[in-house]
């Protein structure tokens, strides 16, 4: 399973927030993100990939589009792999508060829990839905290679689940990076994390 983080999102601001889907921020890709998506397709367009999955948030579908066109595949939506819900900090507020080292953001990183944020998704719930989404895709594609375009928080949780790491050990995958997990029933094996070779000239 190739876990691809979506390309860079269009910037939001306090006065121009992104649209939302079910309360979650749902921006389009930035032009930089569109170029990153083309580079992902250039890297993987010749690979033997049997299926492509995306989430219900548009930046994953937009990132997957060039690769899907190159491979002649239609992406399938796996809603359980959407990004962690950040409650009162959805969208621009999260980036602003982290950049300003808001006390709650410091506590979030100290405890390695998204749900320190008011109204955020409970950590156990996020963990279990990522596990369920990955497991469901793996069961549908035994002995196949699948590309799954997802979000940074999801990749971090999937890597942590695979190797028993702390919650935030793998937080921070770069936009359009490729990580890889082999799923063999209940055994998940990490093959690579945050591969960005295709993004450099």
Backbone as a printed PyTorch tensor [residue, N CA C, xyz], in Angstrom:
tensor([[[  0.8430,  -1.1800,   0.0000],
         [  0.0000,   0.0000,   0.0000],
         [  0.8840,   1.2370,   0.0000]],

        [[  0.7140,   2.0570,  -1.0550],
         [  1.4620,   3.3040,  -1.1750],
         [  0.5940,   4.4240,  -0.6280]],

        [[  1.0070,   5.0140,   0.4730],
         [  0.2740,   6.0980,   1.1160],
         [  0.8590,   7.4230,   0.6410]],

        [[  0.1110,   8.1290,  -0.1620],
         [  0.5760,   9.3730,  -0.7800],
         [ -0.1260,  10.5380,  -0.1030]],

        [[  0.6560,  11.4520,   0.4350],
         [  0.0050,  12.6350,   1.0040],
         [ -0.4100,  13.5620,  -0.1270]],

        [[ -1.5660,  14.1820,   0.0100],
         [ -2.0480,  15.1260,  -1.0070],
         [ -1.0500,  16.2600,  -1.2100]],

        [[ -1.1330,  16.9130,  -2.3750],
         [ -0.2910,  18.0610,  -2.6510],
         [ -0.6490,  19.2550,  -1.7880]],

        [[  0.1610,  20.2830,  -1.8960],
         [ -0.0370,  21.4800,  -1.0640],
         [ -1.4030,  22.1090,  -1.3240]],

        [[ -2.0880,  22.4460,  -0.2400],
         [ -3.4270,  23.0290,  -0.3350],
         [ -3.3600,  24.5270,  -0.5680]],

        [[ -4.4120,  25.0510,  -1.1870],
         [ -4.5130,  26.5010,  -1.3480],
         [ -4.5480,  27.1560,   0.0320]],

        [[ -3.8330,  28.2670,   0.1950],
         [ -3.7890,  28.8970,   1.5170],
         [ -5.1350,  29.4840,   1.9130]],

        [[ -5.4250,  29.3720,   3.1970],
         [ -6.6310,  29.9910,   3.7480],
         [ -6.1960,  31.1360,   4.6550]],

        [[ -7.1200,  31.9800,   4.9940],
         [ -6.8320,  33.0620,   5.9290],
         [ -8.0270,  33.2220,   6.8510]],

        [[ -7.8320,  34.0300,   7.8640],
         [ -8.9070,  34.2650,   8.8200],
         [-10.1310,  34.8670,   8.1430]],

        [[ -9.8850,  35.6620,   7.1000],
         [-10.9810,  36.3530,   6.4160],
         [-11.4380,  35.6190,   5.1580]],

        [[-10.6890,  34.5830,   4.7580],
         [-11.0730,  33.8020,   3.5840],
         [-10.8650,  32.3220,   3.8880]],

        [[-11.7140,  31.7450,   4.7320],
         [-11.5530,  30.3370,   5.0870],
         [-11.9130,  29.4220,   3.9150]],

        [[-11.3850,  28.2090,   3.9510],
         [-11.7110,  27.2210,   2.9300],
         [-13.1410,  26.7320,   3.1320]],

        [[-13.7220,  26.1920,   2.0670],
         [-15.0200,  25.5440,   2.1950],
         [-14.8780,  24.3380,   3.1170]],

        [[-16.0120,  23.8650,   3.6170],
         [-15.9760,  22.7100,   4.5180],
         [-16.8840,  21.6010,   4.0050]],

        [[-16.5700,  20.3760,   4.3920],
         [-17.4100,  19.2000,   4.1420],
         [-17.6050,  18.5120,   5.4800]],

        [[-18.8500,  18.4120,   5.9190],
         [-19.1510,  17.8100,   7.2220],
         [-18.3190,  18.4360,   8.3370]],

        [[-18.1200,  19.7520,   8.2380],
         [-17.3980,  20.4800,   9.2680],
         [-15.8940,  20.4820,   9.1140]],

        [[-15.3660,  19.7460,   8.1390],
         [-13.9110,  19.7050,   7.9500],
         [-13.4920,  20.6160,   6.8060]],

        [[-12.3500,  21.2500,   6.9750],
         [-11.8090,  22.1340,   5.9570],
         [-11.5380,  21.3520,   4.6670]],

        [[-11.9690,  21.9180,   3.5260],
         [-11.8810,  21.1980,   2.2550],
         [-11.3580,  22.1110,   1.1430]],

        [[-10.1080,  22.5490,   1.2490],
         [ -9.5630,  23.4400,   0.2230],
         [ -9.2030,  22.6920,  -1.0580]],

        [[ -9.1090,  23.4430,  -2.1360],
         [ -8.5360,  22.9190,  -3.3770],
         [ -7.0210,  22.8440,  -3.2410]],

        [[ -6.3820,  22.2270,  -4.2330],
         [ -4.9230,  22.2820,  -4.2890],
         [ -4.4690,  23.6650,  -4.7320]],

        [[ -3.3500,  24.0860,  -4.1970],
         [ -2.6290,  25.2580,  -4.6580],
         [ -1.9540,  24.8880,  -5.9940]],

        [[ -1.6080,  25.8650,  -6.8510],
         [ -0.8440,  25.5280,  -8.0580],
         [  0.4270,  24.7240,  -7.7670]],

        [[  1.0710,  24.9970,  -6.6310],
         [  2.2350,  24.1770,  -6.2410],
         [  1.7980,  22.7350,  -6.0250]],

        [[  0.6500,  22.5390,  -5.3820],
         [  0.1330,  21.2000,  -5.1570],
         [ -0.2300,  20.4960,  -6.4510]],

        [[ -0.7140,  21.2450,  -7.4350],
         [ -1.0420,  20.6490,  -8.7340],
         [  0.2210,  20.1440,  -9.4160]],

        [[  1.3000,  20.9020,  -9.3170],
         [  2.5810,  20.4430,  -9.8820],
         [  3.0910,  19.2290,  -9.1240]],

        [[  2.9390,  19.2240,  -7.8200],
         [  3.3440,  18.0530,  -7.0370],
         [  2.5600,  16.8170,  -7.4650]],

        [[  1.2710,  16.9770,  -7.7380],
         [  0.4490,  15.8530,  -8.1910],
         [  0.9500,  15.3140,  -9.5170]],

        [[  1.3520,  16.2040, -10.4190],
         [  1.9050,  15.7490, -11.7110],
         [  3.2060,  14.9850, -11.5050]],

        [[  3.9870,  15.3990, -10.5330],
         [  5.2470,  14.6980, -10.2620],
         [  5.0100,  13.3210,  -9.6480]],

        [[  3.9750,  13.2040,  -8.8190],
         [  3.6050,  11.8790,  -8.3010],
         [  3.2500,  10.9600,  -9.4680]],

        [[  2.4720,  11.4890, -10.4170],
         [  2.0880,  10.6940, -11.5830],
         [  3.3180,  10.3160, -12.4080]],

        [[  4.2650,  11.2340, -12.5190],
         [  5.4960,  10.9180, -13.2440],
         [  6.3000,   9.8280, -12.5660]],

        [[  6.2780,   9.8230, -11.2400],
         [  7.0210,   8.8170, -10.4690],
         [  6.3520,   7.4500, -10.5380]],

        [[  5.0230,   7.4120, -10.4450],
         [  4.3080,   6.1460, -10.2940],
         [  3.5090,   5.7360, -11.5300]],

        [[  3.5070,   6.5740, -12.5660],
         [  2.6700,   6.3070, -13.7340],
         [  3.0150,   5.0190, -14.4610]],

        [[  4.2360,   4.5280, -14.2950],
         [  4.6220,   3.2810, -14.9420],
         [  4.6120,   2.0930, -14.0030]],

        [[  4.1700,   2.3030, -12.7790],
         [  4.1840,   1.2280, -11.7790],
         [  2.9840,   0.2960, -11.9590]],

        [[  3.1050,  -0.8950, -11.4190],
         [  2.0040,  -1.8660, -11.4510],
         [  1.0940,  -1.6110, -10.2560]],

        [[  0.1810,  -0.6880, -10.4160],
         [ -0.7600,  -0.3110,  -9.3580],
         [ -2.1430,  -0.7880,  -9.7660]],

        [[ -2.8050,  -1.5210,  -8.8860],
         [ -4.0700,  -2.1640,  -9.2140],
         [ -5.2950,  -1.3240,  -8.8850]],

        [[ -5.1660,  -0.3670,  -7.9940],
         [ -6.3100,   0.4650,  -7.6080],
         [ -5.7950,   1.7460,  -6.9710]],

        [[ -6.6250,   2.7760,  -7.0310],
         [ -6.3270,   4.0610,  -6.3920],
         [ -7.4980,   4.4120,  -5.4820]],

        [[ -7.1690,   4.8060,  -4.2600],
         [ -8.1840,   5.2490,  -3.3080],
         [ -7.9060,   6.7000,  -2.9140]],

        [[ -8.9750,   7.4210,  -2.6120],
         [ -8.8970,   8.7930,  -2.1270],
         [ -9.8570,   8.9240,  -0.9460]],

        [[ -9.8960,  10.1030,  -0.3440],
         [-10.8410,  10.3430,   0.7440],
         [-11.9730,  11.2330,   0.2410]],

        [[-12.8520,  11.6060,   1.1390],
         [-13.9900,  12.4470,   0.7690],
         [-13.6250,  13.9260,   0.6790]],

        [[-12.3540,  14.2710,   0.9000],
         [-11.8990,  15.6660,   0.8100],
         [-11.2020,  15.8860,  -0.5220]],

        [[-11.5430,  16.9790,  -1.1930],
         [-11.2090,  17.1570,  -2.6080],
         [ -9.7110,  17.1920,  -2.9020]],

        [[ -8.9040,  17.6350,  -1.9620],
         [ -7.4710,  17.7260,  -2.2600],
         [ -6.8540,  16.3650,  -2.5500]],

        [[ -7.4340,  15.2940,  -2.0160],
         [ -6.9040,  13.9610,  -2.3280],
         [ -7.3080,  13.5400,  -3.7400]],

        [[ -8.5480,  13.8150,  -4.1320],
         [ -8.9910,  13.4800,  -5.4910],
         [ -8.2070,  14.2750,  -6.5270]],

        [[ -7.9520,  15.5560,  -6.2310],
         [ -7.2000,  16.3820,  -7.1680],
         [ -5.7580,  15.9030,  -7.2880]],

        [[ -5.1810,  15.4300,  -6.1920],
         [ -3.8150,  14.8990,  -6.2330],
         [ -3.7720,  13.5890,  -7.0090]],

        [[ -4.7840,  12.7640,  -6.8490],
         [ -4.8190,  11.4620,  -7.5080],
         [ -5.1040,  11.5610,  -8.9990]],

        [[ -5.7270,  12.6410,  -9.4520],
         [ -6.2240,  12.7170, -10.8270],
         [ -5.1600,  12.4520, -11.8960]],

        [[ -3.9730,  13.0810, -11.8560],
         [ -2.9830,  12.7880, -12.9030],
         [ -2.5160,  11.3350, -12.8980]],

        [[ -2.3480,  10.7540, -11.7160],
         [ -1.9330,   9.3570, -11.6370],
         [ -3.0430,   8.4450, -12.1600]],

        [[ -4.2840,   8.7340, -11.8040],
         [ -5.4060,   7.9320, -12.2840],
         [ -5.4890,   7.9750, -13.8080]],

        [[ -5.2660,   9.1620, -14.3800],
         [ -5.2980,   9.2900, -15.8370],
         [ -4.1680,   8.4870, -16.4830]],

        [[ -2.9900,   8.5410, -15.8770],
         [ -1.8430,   7.8160, -16.4320],
         [ -2.0470,   6.3080, -16.3970]],

        [[ -2.7270,   5.8220, -15.3580],
         [ -2.9120,   4.3870, -15.1780],
         [ -4.2460,   3.8740, -15.7220]],

        [[ -5.1380,   4.7870, -16.0950],
         [ -6.4440,   4.3720, -16.5760],
         [ -7.3190,   3.7900, -15.4890]],

        [[ -7.1820,   4.3080, -14.2750],
         [ -7.9550,   3.8150, -13.1350],
         [ -8.9110,   4.8880, -12.6290]],

        [[-10.0290,   4.4680, -12.0590],
         [-10.9750,   5.3900, -11.4350],
         [-10.8170,   5.3150,  -9.9250]],

        [[-10.4530,   6.4140,  -9.2740],
         [-10.2700,   6.3930,  -7.8170],
         [-11.5540,   6.0310,  -7.0720]],

        [[-11.3940,   5.3090,  -5.9830],
         [-12.4880,   4.8930,  -5.1090],
         [-12.3690,   5.6780,  -3.8020]],

        [[-13.4800,   6.1450,  -3.2730],
         [-13.4620,   6.9130,  -2.0220],
         [-13.5190,   5.9690,  -0.8240]],

        [[-12.5620,   6.1730,   0.1170],
         [-12.5800,   5.4620,   1.4020],
         [-12.7540,   6.5210,   2.4860]],

        [[-13.9920,   6.7510,   2.9340],
         [-14.2560,   7.8590,   3.8610],
         [-13.5760,   7.7220,   5.2130]],

        [[-13.2560,   6.5090,   5.6560],
         [-12.6150,   6.3510,   6.9580],
         [-11.1950,   6.9020,   6.9960]],

        [[-10.6260,   7.2190,   5.8320],
         [ -9.2540,   7.7310,   5.8090],
         [ -9.1810,   9.2450,   5.6240]],

        [[-10.3050,   9.9340,   5.8290],
         [-10.2420,  11.4040,   5.8060],
         [ -9.3830,  11.8880,   6.9790]],

        [[ -8.9780,  13.1390,   6.9080],
         [ -8.0850,  13.6820,   7.9250],
         [ -8.7580,  13.7260,   9.2970]],

        [[ -7.9270,  13.7390,  10.3440],
         [ -8.4390,  13.8730,  11.7070],
         [ -9.2140,  15.1870,  11.8190]],

        [[-10.3390,  15.1410,  12.5070],
         [-11.1570,  16.3330,  12.6930],
         [-10.5940,  17.1560,  13.8480]],

        [[-10.3320,  18.4360,  13.5910],
         [ -9.6460,  19.2940,  14.5520],
         [-10.5720,  20.2220,  15.3330]],

        [[-11.8550,  19.9280,  15.3270],
         [-12.7830,  20.6620,  16.1780],
         [-12.7600,  22.1640,  15.9450]],

        [[-12.5980,  22.9280,  17.0230],
         [-12.6230,  24.3890,  16.9420],
         [-11.4290,  24.9610,  16.1810]],

        [[-10.4380,  24.1210,  15.8840],
         [ -9.2500,  24.5970,  15.1840],
         [ -9.2190,  24.1980,  13.7180]],

        [[-10.3090,  23.7370,  13.1600],
         [-10.3080,  23.3580,  11.7450],
         [ -9.8540,  24.5300,  10.8710]],

        [[ -9.1000,  24.1870,   9.8170],
         [ -8.6930,  25.1800,   8.8270],
         [ -7.5660,  26.0760,   9.2920]],

        [[ -7.6910,  27.3720,   9.0000],
         [ -6.6400,  28.3460,   9.2530],
         [ -6.2640,  28.4260,  10.7270]],

        [[ -7.2290,  28.2380,  11.6240],
         [ -6.9760,  28.3870,  13.0560],
         [ -5.8830,  27.4340,  13.5380]],

        [[ -5.8880,  26.2090,  13.0380],
         [ -4.8790,  25.2360,  13.4600],
         [ -3.4760,  25.7360,  13.1140]],

        [[ -3.2590,  26.1050,  11.8720],
         [ -1.9210,  26.5570,  11.4500],
         [ -1.4870,  27.8060,  12.2260]],

        [[ -2.4270,  28.7170,  12.4140],
         [ -2.1220,  29.9510,  13.1410],
         [ -1.7010,  29.6450,  14.5730]],

        [[ -2.4680,  28.8060,  15.2520],
         [ -2.1720,  28.5200,  16.6590],
         [ -0.8890,  27.7160,  16.8340]],

        [[ -0.6210,  26.8160,  15.9170],
         [  0.6380,  26.0630,  15.9990],
         [  1.8190,  26.9980,  15.7520]],

        [[  1.7080,  27.8580,  14.7350],
         [  2.7930,  28.7890,  14.4230],
         [  3.0790,  29.7380,  15.5840]],

        [[  2.0210,  30.1200,  16.2900],
         [  2.1730,  31.0570,  17.4170],
         [  2.4480,  30.3430,  18.7370]],

        [[  2.5860,  29.0230,  18.6880],
         [  2.8380,  28.2130,  19.8790],
         [  1.7990,  28.4700,  20.9720]],

        [[  0.5650,  28.4430,  20.5580],
         [ -0.5540,  28.5410,  21.4910],
         [ -0.3740,  27.4730,  22.5710]],

        [[ -0.6760,  27.7810,  23.8370],
         [ -0.4660,  26.7930,  24.9090],
         [ -1.1270,  25.4340,  24.6390]],

        [[ -2.2950,  25.4510,  24.0080],
         [ -2.9550,  24.1810,  23.7100],
         [ -2.1840,  23.3970,  22.6580]],

        [[ -1.5700,  24.0930,  21.7000],
         [ -0.7790,  23.3870,  20.6920],
         [  0.4790,  22.7850,  21.3170]],

        [[  1.0660,  23.4850,  22.2580],
         [  2.2290,  22.9340,  22.9680],
         [  1.8130,  21.6750,  23.7300]],

        [[  0.6650,  21.7350,  24.3940],
         [  0.1540,  20.5740,  25.1230],
         [ -0.1780,  19.4260,  24.1700]],

        [[ -0.6910,  19.7570,  23.0020],
         [ -1.0100,  18.7420,  21.9950],
         [  0.2280,  17.9370,  21.6060]],

        [[  1.3180,  18.6360,  21.3400],
         [  2.5490,  17.9380,  20.9630],
         [  3.1790,  17.2160,  22.1590]],

        [[  3.0390,  17.7870,  23.3330],
         [  3.5750,  17.1290,  24.5300],
         [  2.8650,  15.8090,  24.7900]],

        [[  1.5320,  15.8410,  24.7220],
         [  0.7430,  14.6370,  24.9740],
         [  0.6160,  13.7380,  23.7460]],

        [[  0.9590,  14.2740,  22.5600],
         [  0.8070,  13.5610,  21.2900],
         [ -0.6410,  13.1110,  21.0920]],

        [[ -1.5420,  14.0890,  21.2500],
         [ -2.9730,  13.8210,  21.1120],
         [ -3.6440,  14.9980,  20.4010]],

        [[ -4.3310,  14.6990,  19.2810],
         [ -5.0900,  15.7510,  18.6100],
         [ -6.2480,  16.2280,  19.4700]],

        [[ -6.8110,  15.3290,  20.2920],
         [ -8.0240,  15.6810,  21.0200],
         [ -7.7860,  16.5690,  22.2380]],

        [[ -6.5860,  17.0970,  22.3800],
         [ -6.3620,  18.1900,  23.3290],
         [ -7.0610,  19.4510,  22.8150]],

        [[ -7.2100,  19.5460,  21.5040],
         [ -7.9030,  20.6780,  20.8880],
         [ -9.3960,  20.5880,  21.2100]],

        [[-10.0210,  21.6840,  21.6290],
         [-11.4570,  21.6390,  21.9570],
         [-12.2960,  21.1400,  20.7830]],

        [[-13.1020,  20.1260,  21.0420],
         [-14.0100,  19.5990,  20.0300],
         [-13.3800,  18.6690,  19.0170]],

        [[-12.0860,  18.3940,  19.1470],
         [-11.4140,  17.5430,  18.1680],
         [-11.8320,  16.0810,  18.3250]],

        [[-11.6000,  15.3250,  17.2700],
         [-11.9530,  13.8980,  17.2550],
         [-11.1790,  13.1410,  18.3300]],

        [[-11.8460,  12.2910,  19.0960],
         [-11.1320,  11.4950,  20.1040],
         [-10.0460,  10.6340,  19.4670]],

        [[ -8.9190,  10.5560,  20.1210],
         [ -7.7610,   9.8610,  19.5530],
         [ -8.0650,   8.3910,  19.2780]],

        [[ -8.7580,   7.7400,  20.1880],
         [ -9.0660,   6.3190,  19.9960],
         [ -9.9550,   6.1160,  18.7790]],

        [[-10.8780,   7.0260,  18.5700],
         [-11.7710,   6.9330,  17.4140],
         [-10.9900,   7.1050,  16.1200]],

        [[-10.0950,   8.0880,  16.0880],
         [ -9.2710,   8.3200,  14.8950],
         [ -8.4090,   7.0930,  14.6020]],

        [[ -7.7800,   6.5590,  15.6250],
         [ -6.9210,   5.3830,  15.4620],
         [ -7.6970,   4.2150,  14.8560]],

        [[ -8.8900,   3.9660,  15.3760],
         [ -9.6590,   2.8050,  14.9270],
         [-10.2040,   2.9840,  13.5190]],

        [[-10.5810,   4.2040,  13.1410],
         [-11.0900,   4.3550,  11.7770],
         [ -9.9550,   4.2740,  10.7560]],

        [[ -8.7440,   4.7450,  11.1080],
         [ -7.6120,   4.5620,  10.1980],
         [ -7.3050,   3.0720,  10.0460]],

        [[ -7.2990,   2.3580,  11.1630],
         [ -7.0740,   0.9190,  11.1030],
         [ -8.1410,   0.2380,  10.2290]],

        [[ -9.3910,   0.6330,  10.4100],
         [-10.4810,   0.0190,   9.6450],
         [-10.3550,   0.3160,   8.1530]],

        [[-10.0400,   1.5600,   7.8170],
         [ -9.9120,   1.9270,   6.4090],
         [ -8.7850,   1.1830,   5.7160]],

        [[ -7.6330,   1.1340,   6.3570],
         [ -6.4880,   0.4200,   5.7890],
         [ -6.8070,  -1.0700,   5.6530]],

        [[ -7.3870,  -1.6530,   6.6800],
         [ -7.7080,  -3.0810,   6.6650],
         [ -8.7190,  -3.4080,   5.5680]],

        [[ -9.7200,  -2.5560,   5.4030],
         [-10.7470,  -2.7920,   4.3870],
         [-10.1410,  -2.7690,   2.9810]],

        [[ -9.2710,  -1.8180,   2.7240],
         [ -8.6200,  -1.7500,   1.4100],
         [ -7.7410,  -2.9760,   1.1880]],

        [[ -6.9700,  -3.3500,   2.1990],
         [ -6.0760,  -4.5020,   2.0650],
         [ -6.8570,  -5.7820,   1.7760]],

        [[ -7.9820,  -5.9720,   2.4510],
         [ -8.7850,  -7.1790,   2.2230],
         [ -9.3720,  -7.2110,   0.8190]],

        [[ -9.6320,  -6.0450,   0.2490],
         [-10.1950,  -5.9800,  -1.0980],
         [ -9.1460,  -6.2220,  -2.1780]],

        [[ -7.8620,  -6.1500,  -1.8060],
         [ -6.7920,  -6.2480,  -2.8060],
         [ -5.6570,  -7.1620,  -2.3410]],

        [[ -5.9520,  -8.4380,  -2.0770],
         [ -4.8770,  -9.3390,  -1.6460],
         [ -3.8080,  -9.4820,  -2.7300]],

        [[ -2.5530,  -9.4250,  -2.3030],
         [ -1.4150,  -9.5990,  -3.2130],
         [ -1.3920,  -8.5630,  -4.3420]],

        [[ -1.9530,  -7.3900,  -4.0920],
         [ -1.9340,  -6.3210,  -5.0820],
         [ -1.2780,  -5.0700,  -4.4990]],

        [[ -0.9190,  -4.1640,  -5.3810],
         [ -0.3680,  -2.8710,  -4.9780],
         [ -1.4350,  -1.8060,  -5.1700]],

        [[ -1.6540,  -1.0340,  -4.1410],
         [ -2.7130,  -0.0220,  -4.1440],
         [ -2.1120,   1.3280,  -3.7660]],

        [[ -2.5050,   2.3810,  -4.4800],
         [ -2.1270,   3.7490,  -4.1290],
         [ -3.2860,   4.3840,  -3.3750]],

        [[ -2.9930,   4.9700,  -2.2130],
         [ -4.0290,   5.5750,  -1.3750],
         [ -3.6050,   7.0140,  -1.0900]],

        [[ -4.3260,   7.9700,  -1.6590],
         [ -3.9900,   9.3860,  -1.4710],
         [ -4.7540,   9.8910,  -0.2540]],

        [[ -4.0100,  10.2590,   0.7640],
         [ -4.6070,  10.5990,   2.0570],
         [ -3.9980,  11.8790,   2.6280]],

        [[ -3.9760,  11.9760,   3.9430],
         [ -3.6040,  13.1990,   4.6590],
         [ -2.4510,  12.9220,   5.6200]],

        [[ -1.7830,  13.9860,   6.0340],
         [ -0.6260,  13.8380,   6.9030],
         [ -0.9320,  13.1370,   8.2170]],

        [[ -2.0510,  13.4980,   8.8460],
         [ -2.4020,  12.8580,  10.1070],
         [ -2.6950,  11.3790,   9.9400]],

        [[ -3.3040,  11.0150,   8.8200],
         [ -3.6270,   9.6140,   8.5400],
         [ -2.3540,   8.8140,   8.3060]],

        [[ -1.4290,   9.3780,   7.5360],
         [ -0.1590,   8.6810,   7.3090],
         [  0.5740,   8.4850,   8.6240]],

        [[  0.6080,   9.5240,   9.4530],
         [  1.2740,   9.4100,  10.7500],
         [  0.6680,   8.3080,  11.5980]],

        [[ -0.6600,   8.2190,  11.6240],
         [ -1.3160,   7.1870,  12.4150],
         [ -1.0780,   5.8030,  11.8260]],

        [[ -1.1300,   5.6760,  10.5070],
         [ -0.8960,   4.3750,   9.8760],
         [  0.5090,   3.8660,  10.1760]],

        [[  1.4950,   4.7540,  10.1180],
         [  2.8770,   4.3550,  10.4150],
         [  3.0100,   3.9530,  11.8860]],

        [[  2.3640,   4.7190,  12.7640],
         [  2.4270,   4.4030,  14.1910],
         [  1.7800,   3.0490,  14.4790]],

        [[  0.6530,   2.7750,  13.8340],
         [ -0.0030,   1.4870,  14.0040],
         [  0.8640,   0.3410,  13.4900]],

        [[  1.5660,   0.5920,  12.3910],
         [  2.3760,  -0.4660,  11.7840],
         [  3.5410,  -0.8890,  12.6650]],

        [[  4.1200,   0.0680,  13.3750],
         [  5.3410,  -0.2780,  14.1160],
         [  5.2250,  -0.0450,  15.6190]],

        [[  4.0210,   0.2440,  16.1130],
         [  3.8480,   0.4110,  17.5500],
         [  4.5000,   1.6540,  18.1020]],

        [[  4.6390,   2.6740,  17.2660],
         [  5.2890,   3.9180,  17.6940],
         [  4.3050,   4.8050,  18.4460]],

        [[  4.8160,   5.8690,  19.0460],
         [  3.9610,   6.8540,  19.6910],
         [  3.1330,   7.5750,  18.6230]],

        [[  2.0490,   8.2050,  19.0530],
         [  1.0690,   8.7760,  18.1230],
         [  1.6640,   9.7490,  17.1120]],

        [[  2.6090,  10.5780,  17.5430],
         [  3.1270,  11.6280,  16.6700],
         [  4.5200,  11.3160,  16.1210]],

        [[  4.9800,  10.0740,  16.2520],
         [  6.3370,   9.7370,  15.7960],
         [  6.5210,   9.9880,  14.3030]],

        [[  5.4420,   9.8500,  13.5210],
         [  5.5330,  10.0100,  12.0720],
         [  4.7000,  11.1790,  11.5660]],

        [[  4.3340,  12.0930,  12.4460],
         [  3.6000,  13.2700,  12.0060],
         [  4.5360,  14.1780,  11.2180]],

        [[  4.0330,  14.7390,  10.1280],
         [  4.8450,  15.6840,   9.3660],
         [  5.2850,  15.1930,   8.0160]],

        [[  4.6380,  14.1660,   7.4620],
         [  4.9610,  13.7360,   6.1000],
         [  4.7780,  14.9180,   5.1450]],

        [[  5.7080,  15.0920,   4.2260],
         [  5.6450,  16.2100,   3.2860],
         [  4.5010,  16.0440,   2.2880]],

        [[  4.0210,  17.1650,   1.7730],
         [  3.0170,  17.1120,   0.7180],
         [  3.5480,  16.3220,  -0.4780]],

        [[  2.7080,  15.4410,  -1.0060],
         [  3.0090,  14.6180,  -2.1810],
         [  4.1090,  13.5880,  -1.9350]],

        [[  4.4270,  13.3420,  -0.6750],
         [  5.3970,  12.2870,  -0.3520],
         [  4.7430,  10.9170,  -0.4790]],

        [[  5.5800,   9.8900,  -0.5930],
         [  5.1170,   8.5070,  -0.6970],
         [  5.6530,   7.7230,   0.4930]],

        [[  4.7530,   7.0710,   1.2190],
         [  5.1280,   6.1390,   2.2720],
         [  4.5710,   4.7810,   1.8730]],

        [[  5.1290,   3.7250,   2.4200],
         [  4.7170,   2.3860,   1.9780],
         [  4.5790,   1.4390,   3.1590]],

        [[  3.4480,   0.7340,   3.1690],
         [  3.1730,  -0.2680,   4.1920],
         [  2.7340,  -1.5510,   3.4980]],

        [[  3.2650,  -2.6640,   3.9480],
         [  2.7770,  -3.9690,   3.5020],
         [  1.8150,  -4.4760,   4.5660]],

        [[  0.5910,  -4.7930,   4.1530],
         [ -0.4330,  -5.2670,   5.0890],
         [ -0.6370,  -6.7590,   4.8420]],

        [[ -0.3140,  -7.5530,   5.8360],
         [ -0.4680,  -9.0080,   5.7720],
         [ -1.3280,  -9.4260,   6.9550]],

        [[ -2.6570,  -9.4040,   6.7270],
         [ -3.6130,  -9.6660,   7.8010],
         [ -3.3730,  -8.6620,   8.9400]],

        [[ -3.0770,  -9.1420,  10.1480],
         [ -2.8710,  -8.2370,  11.2800],
         [ -1.4430,  -7.7140,  11.3670]],

        [[ -0.5930,  -8.1350,  10.4600],
         [  0.8080,  -7.7090,  10.4920],
         [  1.0330,  -6.6250,   9.4470]],

        [[  1.4390,  -5.4520,   9.9140],
         [  1.7300,  -4.3310,   9.0250],
         [  3.2390,  -4.0680,   9.0660]],

        [[  3.8540,  -3.9600,   7.9010],
         [  5.2930,  -3.7530,   7.8100],
         [  5.5950,  -2.4390,   7.0930]],

        [[  6.4030,  -1.5760,   7.7060],
         [  6.7920,  -0.3090,   7.0850],
         [  7.9330,  -0.5590,   6.1060]],

        [[  7.7510,  -0.1290,   4.8590],
         [  8.7970,  -0.2550,   3.8510],
         [  9.5050,   1.0720,   3.5710]],

        [[  8.7920,   2.1850,   3.6680],
         [  9.4150,   3.5110,   3.5120],
         [  8.4860,   4.5770,   4.0640]],

        [[  9.0860,   5.7270,   4.3600],
         [  8.3190,   6.8470,   4.8960],
         [  8.8340,   8.1510,   4.3010]],

        [[  7.9090,   8.9860,   3.8180],
         [  8.2100,  10.3510,   3.3830],
         [  9.2190,  10.4040,   2.2350]],

        [[  9.0440,   9.5450,   1.2530],
         [  9.8880,   9.5350,   0.0600],
         [  9.4770,  10.7140,  -0.8410]],

        [[ 10.4040,  11.6480,  -1.0560],
         [ 10.1100,  12.8320,  -1.8740],
         [ 11.0960,  12.9860,  -3.0200]],

        [[ 11.7170,  11.9020,  -3.4560],
         [ 12.7290,  11.9860,  -4.5130],
         [ 12.1620,  12.5780,  -5.7920]],

        [[ 10.8820,  12.3580,  -6.0570],
         [ 10.2440,  12.8530,  -7.2830],
         [  9.9580,  14.3550,  -7.2290]],

        [[ 10.1250,  14.9760,  -6.0900],
         [  9.8190,  16.4020,  -5.9430],
         [ 11.0450,  17.2970,  -6.1040]],

        [[ 12.2060,  16.7020,  -6.2740],
         [ 13.4360,  17.4760,  -6.4440],
         [ 13.9040,  17.3900,  -7.8860]],

        [[ 14.4750,  18.4880,  -8.3920],
         [ 14.9620,  18.5200,  -9.7670],
         [ 16.3760,  17.9460,  -9.8540]]])
